[in-house]
Amino acid sequence: MGSDGLAEALDFYYDHPAAFFEDILGIVPDDWQRDVLNDLQQSSRVSVRSGQGVGKTALEAGAIIWFLTCRPYARVVATAPTMQQLYDVLWSEIAKWLSDSKVKSLLKWTKTKVYMIGDEERWFATARTAVKPENMQGFHEDHMLFVVDEASGVADPIMEAILGTLTGEDNKLLMCGNPTKLEGTFYDSHTSDRDKYRCHKVDSRKSTRTNKDSIDMLIRKYGADSDVVRVRVYGEFPGRSQDALIALETVELAMENKIPDSEVKPADRLHIGCDVARFGDDSTVITHRIGMRIAEQVKLSKRDTMETVGAILSVFRRCQKEHPEVKDCWVRVDDTGVGGGVTDRLREVAQESDLPIRVIPVNNGAAAEDEFYHNLGAQLWGQLRDLLEENMSASLQGQAPILQLPRSDELVKQLIGRKYKMSSRGKIQLERKEDMKKRGVESPDCADSLALCLYEPRVARIKFFKDGI
């Protein structure tokens, strides 16, 4: 291929990293690698947690070569917690793939640097161990990529230096590693900061590249529920922190689930949960389900009572149109504060229009129906947690999924971000929203709406109204 043809091809590969892997490097990406590469092309921050041996080093090495080759005057910085991991593993992997590639005549590999021949000072990739924040500073280019290997082991001051450097439009960050710690930037990227990243999890058992005998040995030696197996095989963080109510993996599994249409019975009932906010930073969120398949949530900002009622009715009418079998609807509304106005007006509209809607006001501060919870709000979250764990247990036993959640990083972040404690009476008590905001965590509006949608109140406590309202 001549220089003009190569230049034209590289222009195409600028937006097609997976094709670059296949055509230029001779690497056939696994499905998860292809997904990560596509996200890296489209997004500024990508974080991958995985078990061992799934091919993350090959992914990182190929991504470095792709970015360096296809971006003009690109600057790439690769880092890892130790010299051995950086130079003996990642940097040698770059040499392996580059030596057999179709761009080996363009790039020169050395022990600490890979550079575009003829532009050594400005167009290069470099290796820097993650030991000092200043090692990550001073890099500024329009096209820049940071690759952080074994990201759980990189200290926060160093990650802060990296994040502070990424200010350009085509500045990107790729973090990969085994999820060994329940703290730090890598952990946050999959939990509290999840909405800022494209996140991926890779289970060693599902990879075509791993040694299944070694995996079986680890499980036999340490136990299927051990933290060693969670981290090294499943690509999960160690057991959830002691004050977190809901575990990350239970939420992610429910978002991966697909409940077939044959298992959804529209005639059962349409369920709607509405967490009400009026003005300010919080949002009103409407969640609906038929059976146990949760639809994409409707999120509203700065809407008054009438607009909220209209949005609920819009969801109801759309579901009636899509599922004519639906004859009955239960709407659970957060009845505290401004939610009381939504409850009253929705009830009036349902009566006036003769709609088959039963409005169920829910006061989260009311007494719980279950003696293990401090109040009804804690009970709703506890029942949601139990349902998520029951769904995971069914999956581990090869049974059909119980619950399907919509894919939403915001919902994941909110579900796993709320803490709990045991009250002086030995009951589960949720962290107050005021305390969440003090530690920089947003109000869990989406999670509250989901909990309302899934809440099954005891019949004796439901306030029925005339004409089924």
C-alpha positions as CSV (number, residue, x, y, z in Angstrom):
1,M,0.0,0.0,0.0
2,G,1.4,3.4,-1.0
3,S,1.7,6.4,1.3
4,D,-1.4,8.0,-0.1
5,G,-3.4,4.8,0.3
6,L,-2.2,4.3,3.8
7,A,-3.1,7.9,4.7
8,E,-6.6,7.4,3.3
9,A,-7.0,4.1,5.2
10,L,-5.8,5.7,8.5
11,D,-8.4,8.4,8.1
12,F,-11.0,5.6,8.0
13,Y,-9.6,3.9,11.0
14,Y,-9.7,7.1,13.1
15,D,-13.3,6.3,13.8
16,H,-13.1,2.5,13.5
17,P,-10.7,1.1,16.1
18,A,-12.0,-2.5,15.9
19,A,-11.4,-2.6,12.2
20,F,-7.9,-1.2,12.9
21,F,-7.3,-4.1,15.2
22,E,-8.3,-6.7,12.6
23,D,-6.9,-5.1,9.4
24,I,-3.7,-3.4,10.7
25,L,-2.7,-5.4,13.8
26,G,-4.1,-8.8,12.9
27,I,-6.1,-9.0,16.2
28,V,-9.6,-10.3,16.1
29,P,-11.3,-8.6,19.0
30,D,-13.6,-10.4,21.4
31,D,-17.1,-8.9,21.6
32,W,-16.2,-7.1,24.9
33,Q,-13.0,-5.7,23.4
34,R,-15.0,-4.5,20.4
35,D,-17.5,-2.8,22.7
36,V,-14.7,-1.1,24.7
37,L,-13.0,0.1,21.6
38,N,-16.2,1.6,20.2
39,D,-16.8,3.4,23.5
40,L,-13.2,4.7,23.6
41,Q,-13.7,6.2,20.1
42,Q,-17.0,7.8,21.1
43,S,-16.3,8.8,24.7
44,S,-13.7,10.5,26.8
45,R,-13.5,8.1,29.8
46,V,-13.8,4.3,29.7
47,S,-13.3,1.9,32.6
48,V,-12.9,-1.9,32.4
49,R,-12.9,-4.2,35.4
50,S,-12.2,-7.8,34.7
51,G,-11.0,-11.2,35.9
52,Q,-7.6,-12.5,35.0
53,G,-6.5,-13.6,31.5
54,V,-9.3,-12.1,29.5
55,G,-7.1,-10.1,27.1
56,K,-7.1,-6.6,28.6
57,T,-3.3,-6.1,28.0
58,A,-3.8,-6.8,24.3
59,L,-6.6,-4.4,24.3
60,E,-4.5,-1.6,25.9
61,A,-1.5,-2.2,23.6
62,G,-3.7,-2.2,20.5
63,A,-5.5,0.9,21.6
64,I,-2.2,2.7,22.1
65,I,-1.0,1.8,18.6
66,W,-4.4,2.8,17.1
67,F,-4.6,6.1,18.8
68,L,-0.9,7.0,18.1
69,T,-1.2,6.0,14.4
70,C,-4.6,7.6,13.5
71,R,-4.4,10.9,15.4
72,P,-2.1,13.7,14.1
73,Y,0.6,14.6,16.6
74,A,-0.9,12.3,19.2
75,R,0.4,12.0,22.7
76,V,-0.2,8.8,24.6
77,V,0.8,8.1,28.3
78,A,0.7,4.6,29.6
79,T,1.1,4.0,33.3
80,A,0.8,1.2,35.9
81,P,1.5,0.9,39.6
82,T,4.8,-1.1,39.1
83,M,7.7,-1.1,36.6
84,Q,7.2,-4.8,36.1
85,Q,3.6,-4.4,35.1
86,L,4.3,-1.4,32.9
87,Y,7.5,-2.5,31.1
88,D,7.5,-6.3,31.2
89,V,3.8,-6.7,30.5
90,L,2.2,-3.8,28.7
91,W,5.2,-2.2,26.9
92,S,6.4,-5.6,25.7
93,E,2.8,-6.3,24.4
94,I,3.0,-3.2,22.3
95,A,6.3,-4.4,20.8
96,K,4.8,-7.7,20.0
97,W,1.7,-6.3,18.1
98,L,3.7,-3.5,16.4
99,S,6.3,-5.8,15.0
100,D,3.8,-7.8,12.9
101,S,1.6,-4.8,12.0
102,K,1.1,-2.9,8.8
103,V,2.2,0.3,10.4
104,K,5.6,-0.9,11.7
105,S,7.3,1.3,9.2
106,L,5.7,4.4,10.7
107,L,6.5,3.9,14.3
108,K,9.7,3.3,16.2
109,W,9.5,1.3,19.5
110,T,12.1,1.8,22.3
111,K,12.2,0.6,25.9
112,T,10.4,3.7,27.1
113,K,8.9,5.3,24.1
114,V,7.1,4.6,20.8
115,Y,7.2,7.5,18.4
116,M,6.2,8.5,14.9
117,I,9.4,8.4,12.7
118,G,10.4,11.9,11.9
119,D,8.4,13.5,14.8
120,E,10.0,12.0,17.8
121,E,9.7,15.1,20.0
122,R,6.0,15.7,19.5
123,W,4.2,12.6,18.3
124,F,4.8,9.7,20.7
125,A,3.6,7.3,23.4
126,T,5.6,7.1,26.6
127,A,5.6,4.8,29.7
128,R,5.5,6.4,33.2
129,T,5.2,4.5,36.4
130,A,2.4,5.7,38.7
131,V,4.6,6.7,41.6
132,K,4.5,10.5,41.6
133,P,1.7,12.9,40.4
134,E,4.3,15.0,38.6
135,N,5.0,12.1,36.3
136,M,1.5,12.6,34.8
137,Q,1.7,16.4,34.5
138,G,2.9,18.6,31.7
139,F,1.2,16.7,28.8
140,H,-1.0,18.9,26.6
141,E,-2.1,18.0,23.1
142,D,-5.3,18.2,21.1
143,H,-5.2,14.4,20.7
144,M,-4.1,12.7,23.9
145,L,-4.8,9.3,25.5
146,F,-3.9,8.1,29.0
147,V,-3.9,4.3,29.5
148,V,-3.9,3.1,33.2
149,D,-3.2,-0.6,33.7
150,E,-4.1,-2.3,36.9
151,A,-6.0,0.8,37.8
152,S,-7.1,-0.3,41.3
153,G,-3.5,0.0,42.4
154,V,-3.0,3.6,41.2
155,A,-3.3,6.2,44.1
156,D,-5.8,8.9,43.9
157,P,-3.3,11.8,43.8
158,I,-1.9,10.4,40.6
159,M,-5.3,9.8,39.1
160,E,-6.3,13.4,40.0
161,A,-3.2,14.6,38.1
162,I,-4.2,12.6,35.1
163,L,-7.8,13.8,35.2
164,G,-6.6,17.4,35.6
165,T,-4.6,17.0,32.4
166,L,-7.5,15.8,30.2
167,T,-9.0,19.1,29.1
168,G,-9.0,18.8,25.3
169,E,-11.9,17.7,23.1
170,D,-10.1,14.5,22.0
171,N,-8.4,13.8,25.3
172,K,-9.3,10.3,26.5
173,L,-8.7,8.0,29.5
174,L,-8.8,4.1,29.4
175,M,-8.6,2.4,32.8
176,C,-8.3,-1.4,33.1
177,G,-7.7,-3.8,36.0
178,N,-8.8,-6.4,38.4
179,P,-11.2,-4.7,40.9
180,T,-9.2,-5.3,44.0
181,K,-10.2,-2.3,46.2
182,L,-13.4,-0.7,47.5
183,E,-12.0,2.8,47.2
184,G,-10.2,5.0,44.8
185,T,-10.8,6.5,41.4
186,F,-11.2,3.1,39.7
187,Y,-13.8,2.0,42.2
188,D,-15.6,5.3,41.9
189,S,-15.7,5.0,38.1
190,H,-17.9,1.9,38.5
191,T,-19.9,3.2,41.4
192,S,-20.4,6.9,42.6
193,D,-18.9,8.4,39.3
194,R,-20.4,5.8,37.0
195,D,-22.4,8.4,35.0
196,K,-19.0,10.0,33.9
197,Y,-17.6,6.8,32.4
198,R,-18.5,4.0,29.9
199,C,-18.1,1.0,32.2
200,H,-17.5,-2.6,31.3
201,K,-17.2,-5.8,33.3
202,V,-15.5,-9.0,31.9
203,D,-16.0,-12.3,33.7
204,S,-13.1,-14.8,33.1
205,R,-15.5,-17.7,32.9
206,K,-17.1,-16.1,29.8
207,S,-13.8,-15.3,28.0
208,T,-12.5,-17.5,25.1
209,R,-9.0,-16.7,26.1
210,T,-8.9,-18.0,29.7
211,N,-7.8,-21.3,31.1
212,K,-10.9,-22.9,32.5
213,D,-9.0,-25.5,34.5
214,S,-7.2,-22.7,36.3
215,I,-10.5,-21.0,37.0
216,D,-12.0,-24.2,38.4
217,M,-8.9,-24.6,40.6
218,L,-9.3,-21.1,42.1
219,I,-13.0,-21.7,42.8
220,R,-12.2,-25.1,44.5
221,K,-9.4,-23.6,46.5
222,Y,-10.9,-20.4,47.8
223,G,-14.7,-21.0,47.3
224,A,-17.1,-19.5,44.8
225,D,-18.1,-16.7,47.2
226,S,-14.6,-15.7,48.2
227,D,-13.2,-12.3,47.5
228,V,-10.3,-13.9,45.6
229,V,-12.7,-15.5,43.1
230,R,-14.9,-12.4,43.0
231,V,-11.9,-10.3,42.0
232,R,-9.8,-12.7,39.9
233,V,-12.5,-14.6,38.1
234,Y,-15.8,-12.7,38.2
235,G,-14.4,-9.3,37.7
236,E,-16.3,-8.1,40.8
237,F,-15.1,-5.8,43.6
238,P,-14.7,-7.5,47.0
239,G,-17.8,-8.0,49.1
240,R,-19.8,-4.7,49.3
241,S,-18.8,-2.2,51.9
242,Q,-20.4,-2.8,55.2
243,D,-22.7,0.2,55.1
244,A,-23.9,-0.2,51.5
245,L,-27.4,-1.5,51.3
246,I,-27.4,-2.8,47.7
247,A,-24.5,-4.6,46.0
248,L,-23.3,-3.4,42.6
249,E,-23.3,-6.9,40.9
250,T,-27.0,-7.5,41.7
251,V,-28.0,-4.3,39.9
252,E,-25.7,-5.0,36.9
253,L,-27.1,-8.5,36.5
254,A,-30.7,-7.2,36.6
255,M,-29.8,-4.8,33.8
256,E,-28.3,-7.6,31.8
257,N,-31.4,-9.8,32.2
258,K,-33.9,-10.2,29.4
259,I,-37.3,-11.4,30.4
260,P,-39.0,-12.9,27.3
261,D,-42.3,-11.6,26.0
262,S,-43.8,-14.9,26.9
263,E,-43.1,-14.3,30.5
264,V,-44.8,-10.9,30.6
265,K,-48.5,-11.0,31.2
266,P,-50.0,-7.6,30.3
267,A,-53.4,-8.5,31.7
268,D,-51.9,-8.8,35.2
269,R,-51.7,-5.0,35.9
270,L,-49.8,-1.9,35.0
271,H,-47.7,-0.6,37.9
272,I,-46.4,3.0,38.1
273,G,-44.2,4.5,40.8
274,C,-43.7,8.3,41.0
275,D,-41.1,10.0,43.2
276,V,-42.2,13.6,43.2
277,A,-40.0,16.7,43.3
278,R,-41.2,20.2,42.5
279,F,-38.5,22.7,41.9
280,G,-34.8,22.8,42.8
281,D,-32.1,20.3,41.9
282,D,-34.1,17.1,42.5
283,S,-36.1,15.5,39.7
284,T,-39.6,13.9,39.5
285,V,-39.1,10.3,38.2
286,I,-41.9,8.0,36.8
287,T,-41.2,4.3,36.6
288,H,-43.6,1.7,35.2
289,R,-43.7,-2.0,34.7
290,I,-45.8,-4.8,33.4
291,G,-44.9,-8.0,35.2
292,M,-41.3,-7.6,36.4
293,R,-39.9,-6.0,33.3
294,I,-39.1,-2.3,34.2
295,A,-39.4,0.2,31.4
296,E,-37.1,3.1,30.8
297,Q,-37.7,5.8,33.4
298,V,-39.3,9.2,32.7
299,K,-37.4,12.0,34.4
300,L,-38.8,15.5,34.7
301,S,-37.2,18.7,36.1
302,K,-38.9,21.7,37.6
303,R,-42.5,20.6,36.9
304,D,-45.5,21.6,38.9
305,T,-48.2,19.3,40.2
306,M,-50.4,19.5,37.1
307,E,-47.6,18.7,34.8
308,T,-46.6,15.7,36.9
309,V,-50.1,14.3,36.8
310,G,-50.2,14.8,33.0
311,A,-46.9,12.9,32.7
312,I,-48.3,10.0,34.7
313,L,-51.4,9.8,32.6
314,S,-49.3,10.0,29.4
315,V,-47.4,6.9,30.6
316,F,-50.7,5.1,31.4
317,R,-52.3,5.9,28.0
318,R,-49.2,4.9,26.1
319,C,-49.1,1.6,27.8
320,Q,-52.8,1.1,27.2
321,K,-52.2,1.7,23.5
322,E,-49.2,-0.7,23.3
323,H,-50.8,-3.3,25.5
324,P,-54.6,-3.3,25.0
325,E,-54.9,-6.2,27.5
326,V,-54.0,-3.8,30.3
327,K,-57.3,-3.0,32.1
328,D,-56.0,-2.0,35.6
329,C,-53.4,0.4,36.8
330,W,-51.9,1.0,40.3
331,V,-50.0,4.2,40.8
332,R,-47.9,4.5,43.9
333,V,-47.0,8.1,44.7
334,D,-44.5,9.5,47.2
335,D,-47.2,11.3,49.2
336,T,-44.9,13.4,51.4
337,G,-44.5,17.1,50.8
338,V,-45.6,18.2,47.3
339,G,-46.4,14.6,46.4
340,G,-49.7,15.0,48.3
341,G,-50.9,17.4,45.6
342,V,-50.1,14.9,42.9
343,T,-52.0,12.2,44.8
344,D,-55.1,14.3,45.1
345,R,-55.2,15.7,41.6
346,L,-54.5,12.3,40.0
347,R,-57.3,10.8,42.0
348,E,-59.7,13.5,40.8
349,V,-58.8,13.2,37.2
350,A,-59.1,9.4,37.3
351,Q,-62.6,9.7,38.8
352,E,-63.7,12.5,36.4
353,S,-62.5,10.5,33.4
354,D,-63.6,7.1,34.7
355,L,-60.1,5.7,34.3
356,P,-59.2,2.3,35.9
357,I,-56.5,3.9,38.0
358,R,-56.0,3.2,41.7
359,V,-53.9,5.8,43.5
360,I,-51.8,4.5,46.4
361,P,-50.2,7.3,48.5
362,V,-47.0,6.2,50.1
363,N,-45.5,8.0,53.1
364,N,-41.9,6.9,53.4
365,G,-41.7,8.2,57.0
366,A,-44.7,6.1,58.1
367,A,-44.3,3.0,60.2
368,A,-43.0,-0.1,58.4
369,E,-45.1,-3.1,57.8
370,D,-42.0,-5.3,58.5
371,E,-40.5,-5.1,62.0
372,F,-37.0,-5.2,60.7
373,Y,-37.2,-1.7,59.2
374,H,-37.1,1.7,60.8
375,N,-39.8,3.1,58.6
376,L,-41.7,2.4,55.4
377,G,-39.1,4.0,53.2
378,A,-36.4,1.7,54.5
379,Q,-38.7,-1.2,53.9
380,L,-39.2,-0.3,50.3
381,W,-35.5,-0.2,49.7
382,G,-35.0,-3.4,51.7
383,Q,-37.6,-5.2,49.6
384,L,-35.9,-4.0,46.4
385,R,-32.5,-5.3,47.7
386,D,-34.1,-8.7,48.5
387,L,-35.6,-8.9,45.0
388,L,-32.2,-8.1,43.4
389,E,-30.5,-10.7,45.5
390,E,-33.2,-13.3,44.8
391,N,-32.7,-12.5,41.1
392,M,-29.0,-13.1,41.4
393,S,-29.6,-16.4,43.2
394,A,-31.9,-17.6,40.5
395,S,-29.2,-16.7,37.9
396,L,-26.5,-18.6,39.7
397,Q,-28.8,-21.7,39.8
398,G,-29.5,-21.4,36.0
399,Q,-33.1,-20.3,36.5
400,A,-35.0,-17.7,34.5
401,P,-34.5,-14.1,35.5
402,I,-36.9,-12.6,38.0
403,L,-36.3,-8.9,37.3
404,Q,-35.2,-6.9,34.3
405,L,-34.1,-3.3,34.9
406,P,-33.4,-0.6,32.2
407,R,-29.8,0.1,31.4
408,S,-29.0,3.3,33.2
409,D,-25.7,4.4,34.8
410,E,-27.6,7.0,36.8
411,L,-29.9,4.3,38.3
412,V,-26.9,2.1,39.1
413,K,-25.1,5.0,40.9
414,Q,-28.2,5.8,43.0
415,L,-29.0,2.3,44.0
416,I,-25.5,1.4,45.2
417,G,-24.8,4.9,46.6
418,R,-27.2,4.9,49.6
419,K,-25.9,3.7,52.9
420,Y,-27.7,2.3,55.9
421,K,-27.2,1.7,59.6
422,M,-28.8,-0.3,62.4
423,S,-30.9,1.9,64.7
424,S,-30.7,1.7,68.5
425,R,-33.7,-0.7,68.2
426,G,-31.9,-3.0,65.8
427,K,-33.8,-1.9,62.7
428,I,-32.5,-1.1,59.3
429,Q,-32.4,2.7,58.8
430,L,-31.6,4.4,55.5
431,E,-29.1,7.2,55.2
432,R,-31.0,10.6,55.1
433,K,-31.0,12.4,51.8
434,E,-29.6,15.5,53.5
435,D,-26.6,13.4,54.7
436,M,-26.1,12.0,51.2
437,K,-25.9,15.5,49.7
438,K,-23.4,16.5,52.4
439,R,-21.0,13.9,51.1
440,G,-21.6,14.9,47.5
441,V,-24.1,12.2,46.5
442,E,-27.2,13.3,44.6
443,S,-30.8,12.6,45.7
444,P,-31.7,9.0,44.7
445,D,-34.8,10.0,42.7
446,C,-34.6,7.3,40.1
447,A,-34.0,4.6,42.8
448,D,-36.9,5.8,44.9
449,S,-39.2,5.7,42.0
450,L,-38.1,2.2,41.2
451,A,-38.7,1.1,44.8
452,L,-42.2,2.6,44.7
453,C,-43.0,0.9,41.4
454,L,-42.0,-2.5,42.9
455,Y,-43.6,-2.0,46.3
456,E,-46.4,-4.5,47.0
457,P,-48.3,-3.0,50.0
458,R,-50.3,-5.3,52.3
459,V,-53.9,-5.2,51.2
460,A,-55.0,-4.2,54.7
461,R,-53.0,-1.0,54.5
462,I,-54.2,0.1,51.0
463,K,-56.7,2.9,51.1
464,F,-59.3,2.0,48.6
465,F,-61.6,4.6,47.2
466,K,-65.1,4.6,45.6
467,D,-65.4,3.3,42.0
468,G,-62.0,1.6,42.3
469,I,-60.0,4.8,42.8
